[in-house]
Amino acid sequence: MRRNDREIINIDEKINIVHQCKVCRLGLTDDDQPYIIPLNYGYTYENNILTVYFHGASEGKKVDIIRKNNKACFEIDSYHVLIEGENACNHGYGYKSIIGFGKIFIIESREEKIAGLNQIMKHQTGKDGKYEYNDIERVNVYKIIIEECTGKQR
């Protein structure tokens, strides 16, 4: 990271950013073409492993790419504020962001799909509960097991 003075090192601070945000951008690579998608998500942080969950259709470009190449990254940002200066060059922007890299998997088992969807619901609603899902076979649930994660703030 070029600006070490802006780096977020503490894992609790990084997880707090993941917790505060509701949308992340999933980055995939289709052969030599980047592909990015904004998605709602849920997450777990257990035994020092961050896992991020998404859901979506069981067919389409995202699924095709993941089946060919399961390397993925995600980006989350928040705490946005304009920092005004005396002239245009002195303006800036306050933020906190996380970028993570890992492998994305399509969850196959019904039980793990439900667990992943429950994490998404918990994160999006703030309510930890048991939810009912209709036609769970028709939806894909994905998880990224994060191997590396950096944070930055201003």
N, C-alpha and C positions, 0 to 999 in steps of 0.2 A: 504494500500500500504506500503510495507516494506521500500522503499526508498523515504521518504517524500521530500527529497531535489530534487528529479527528477519529482515530481508530477506537472502536469499542472492543475491549478485550474481555471484560467480565461476562461470563456466560449468562448470568442472571439478567443482566441488562439486555442481552441479545434475545433471550426468551421473552422478556417483557415486551419487546417490540413485536415479536411474533404474536404474543397474546393480545396486544392492543389493536392490531390491524385486522381487517376482515377480508381483504382481497390481496392476492399475490399474483405475480406473473410467472407462469411456468415457461421455461425455455427448453426447446427440443431442437434437434438437428435432423433434417430430412436430406440425406446425402450431404450436399455441401450448402444447403439452404437453411438459414435459421428460421425458427417458427416459435412465436411467443403467443401465449393465451392468458388473459386475465381470468382468474378463478377464485371462487370462495373456497375456503379450506378449513380443516381442523388439524390438530396436531397432538402429539404426545411428546413428553420429554422424560424418559425413564432410563435409569442406568447410564446417564451421560450420552444418550442417543436421542437425537431429535428426528422424529418421523412426521412427515406432513402428508395429510390425506386430502384427496380430491374425488369428485364423482363426475360422471358424464355419460354420454351415449356409448353404446357398445359397438358402434361402428363410426367410421369417419376418419378424417386426416390425423387427428391426435392418436387414435388407436393404431393406425397404420404405421406412423412414425415410431411409436413406442415398441411395437413388435419388431421393427428393424434395428432400433438403436435405443437401449434403455438408459443411456447417459442423459442426465437432466440437470437443470439448474432452476432456482427460483429466486425471485426478488420481491421484497416487501419494503415499503417505505411509508413514513408517517411523520407526525409532528411538524407539518409544513408551516412555515411562517416567512413572510417577506421581510428582509432586512434592508431598510432603506438607507441610502447614502446621500451625500451632498450632490453627487452627479451620477450618471448612469454606470460608470465604471466602479463606483463604490457600493452599488447595490449587491445584494446576495440573497441567499435563501437558506433558511434553517430547516433541518430535516434530521431524521434518523432512518437508517436503512440496514437491511440484512441481505446478503447474497449467499446462497448455499448451493453446494454441488453434491450430487450423489447418483444413485441408481433408482429408477422408477419401475414399479412393478404393478401389473394388473392383478388385483386380488381375486382369487378363484373361489375360495371356500365361502359358503353362505355365512358362517359364524364370523369370519374375519371381515367380510363385507359389512355386516351389521355393526361390528365394533368400529370400523372406520367411519361409517355413516353417523354413528352415535357421537364420535369425536367431532365431526363436522357440525352436527346439530348443537352440541355442547358449546363449541367455540362461537358459532354464529348467534345463538340465542342466549348464552350465559346460563342455560339450564342443563343440569346433569340429570338425565332421566333415560327411561326406556322408551323408545319410539317404535311405532309400527310403520313398516314399509311395504307398499303395494308393488307387486311385480319386480321384486328385487333381482330377478334373473335378467331383466331387461336393461339394467343399469350396470355400468362398470364403476368400480371403486379402485382408486390408484393410491399407492403410497410411495413416497420418496424417502429412502433412508439416507439421511444427510451424512456425508463423509467429511465435509469441510464447510465451514461457515464463517464469514467475515461480517463485521459491522462497522458502520461509519456514521458520524454525526457532526453537525455544525450548529 
